Amino acid sequence: MKVIAILDDHPLLLEGVVSFLNNQNGYLVYPFLDERALIEFLHTNKADLVLMDMQLLNTNGIDVCSQIRKLFPLIPIVALSNLADGNLIVQFMKIGGNGYILKDVSNEEFLLCVELGLDRKEALCARAKALYTGAISFVKDLPRMTQREKEILILISNGLTTNQIAEQLFLSHVTVETHRRNLLTKFKVKNMIELVQLALKHKLLGL
């Protein structure tokens, strides 16, 4: 009997998933409405898989996945979410997620992904896999920043002016302005606001 713990703060949705899995052979399913109850359960019980929503009442799936991964490094964690966002999927997988299932999948695809997760294999539904692959390809195609460019862009994202950046990094005003222009050209964006948004979205600054 495989033990599956499910975290979702929507009671009706949670009840539906639990009921569906309990009607299959070989699953023992435990539902949880908040992450604290789930983690308390994992401290004292064996679980073969954690399924979890990405939008939670008091926190988010990224933080909960990170916490579970640190405490229970061997338990597979698979997202079950409405959020069809390639960058979010990449982020979830990077922090230790084992898969990502969108809630509009068919029953057959859902069960297939659950089995993949239980086997510690990559459990991505077809649409999540396409989003994941596309997001990774996009990031790989982005230009590389030098360490100095990254430093300057981080300071720009923190609201510093050219003069403040020049003073902090012991550079001339002209040098900082040159780096700013080079960054705009390199990333083919119109202004620094657009560049900062792009960098933050794709985690280019390590923030």
Helices and strands as residue ranges (DSSP letters): E 2-7, H 11-22, E 27-32, H 35-44, E 49-52, H 61-71, E 77-81, H 86-94, E 99-102, H 107-118, E 123-124, H 126-141, H 147-157, H 162-169, H 173-187, H 192-201
